[in-house]
Amino acid sequence: MLAKRWEGRQPPANEIATDVPQTETVTLKVKVMTCSHCAAAVTRALHQFPEVAAVHVALQSTEAVIRGSGCSPSALAQVVHDLGYEAAPADRRLPAAQRST
């Protein structure tokens, strides 16, 4: 209804929907991914979260970029860790025992 009522114009601030979840991006550093099968497994696991809208896993940069609303970086890292990969939010370093040399 809001879109139709204000079609082509910006609605007043008091009529903008505030209950729409905001999309956020979480980047995980993922170690020990060595092939496209690994990247696909990580992608599938992250897509199991209902909050996750999109996942892009880059094998070369060893990163998983997750877009969604209300995503917990530590929960996302834990599900990747449960698959057998070392993972941590990109803004935190992996513990020394998990860092590759």
N, C-alpha and C positions, 0 to 999 in steps of 0.2 A: 504494500500500500504506500509506503513512504516513497519508493522509487517512482511510482506512477504519479503521485501527488506533486512531486518536485521535479518531474522529468525535465531535463535540460537546465535546471537551476540548482544551486546549492541550497539545501534546507537550512533553516535557522539552527543555531547551535543547540537549542533546547529540543530539537526534533531529530538530531542525529542519533542513531542507535548506538548505545554504549555497551550493550550486552553481546556484541559481536566480538569473539575472541581475537586478540592481536596475534599476528604471526611473528614468530621469533626464529632466529637461526642459531643453532648450536653446532659447533665444530669440534669433532673429536680427532685426536691423533691416534691412529691405530697402527700398532707395530705387529710384525710377524705375518702380514698379508703378503703372500708371494705370487698369487696368480688370480686370474679372473674368477675362478671358483670361490676363492676366499672373499673377494669383493662382493660377489653375488650372495654368499651366505650372510655376510654382514648386512647387506641391503635388506634381505628378507627378514632378518631378525629385528631390525629397526622399524620396519614397516608394520610389525605386530602391535606397536603402541598405537592406541586410538588417537592420541594427540598429534601423531606424526602425519604431515600432509605430503612431504616429499623427502627423498633421500638421494644423495649423490655421493658415491664412494669412489675416490680417486686413488688408484693403485700406486701411481708414481709418487704422489705427494703424501701417501699414507694418511689420508684424511677422509673422514666421513662428515658431510655437511647435511644437517637435518633441519628441515623447516617444519614448523608446527606451532601449536599454541599450548602453553603450559608444560612444555617438555622439560624434564629434569635431567640436566647434564650427567649427574652421577648415576641415575637409573639407566640412561642410554649407554653410558660407558660400562656399567655392570653387565648388561645383556650381551654386549660385545665380548667382554671378558669371559662370560660364561661359555661362549663359543670356543674359547681357547686362544683368543687374541689379546694382546696387551692394549688397553685403551684408557685414555684420560681426556677430559675436556682440554681443548687446545690452549686455554689460558693457564693451565696448570701443567707442571712437569710430571712425567711418570716417576714413581718412586725409583730409587737407585737400582733396586733389584730387578725392575722391569725395563730399565733402559738398555737398549742394544748398544754394543760398543763398536 
